[in-house]
């Protein structure tokens, strides 16, 4: 299987960046690695033991993202929940960099089933952002009590507007922090200030990694099977890939899911709106208890 990394040195650079962020996190946490058929998976756990029937929350980052980029939303959720963040295999981060050339949907579904079993004792809510949402939908594990899908791939086709494409090409061909920042501005709501750490990270990704494309929509038969588990789909008002006018009707029609829009946010919900995302997940989890 090909690797997301250009070479071994590139992988070391990415690992060094991620470990520095996680090791320097001021919130008490535990990081460990779980063996799966997709290779070693890095798992970061934070928050109290599940109590009073509150489910654990499993967080799956999107394309080119990982636990080191999800600390703000994890901290908010960990006030009430045990939070487990998993770096997806085949994406830049601390899990295995290998991914198959074809059949990734089923591969990711099997991987998530494998890694859930040793890290959560009871059914949990899986929160997936972008690619992470498609991975959550690909998995039929009985340990999934509900899904919160943030700007989720797998539900409908992603749009790639010309201005976004025009910012992507120079970011890939001639990486720099300013070019990464320009790309991220196109992915964010108007006026959102792109954090320096995110621009630096995306510069690192362009230099050292082979970015993957978003997965196509999942089959209607698979999504029909997922209707048995409660699902909330969330989009940012200014999401350029998955605008609410497109994602909302598709989520209701194909998944029978509740749909919610976060104002003042684009595609990068975990970064742009961690408080609003945490509130939406909290409300969803409370509803499961009812």
Secondary structure as UniProt FT lines:
FT   STRAND          2..3
FT   HELIX           8..23
FT   STRAND          30..36
FT   TURN            37..38
FT   STRAND          39..46
FT   TURN            52..53
FT   STRAND          57..60
FT   TURN            63..64
FT   HELIX           67..69
FT   HELIX           71..77
FT   TURN            78..80
FT   STRAND          83..86
FT   TURN            89..90
FT   STRAND          98..99
FT   HELIX           104..119
FT   STRAND          124..129
FT   HELIX           131..138
FT   TURN            142..143
FT   STRAND          144..150
FT   TURN            153..154
FT   HELIX           162..173
FT   HELIX           177..187
FT   TURN            190..191
FT   HELIX           196..208
FT   HELIX           220..225
FT   HELIX           226..228
FT   STRAND          230..236
FT   TURN            237..238
FT   HELIX           244..255
FT   STRAND          258..262
FT   TURN            263..264
FT   HELIX           269..272
FT   HELIX           274..289
//
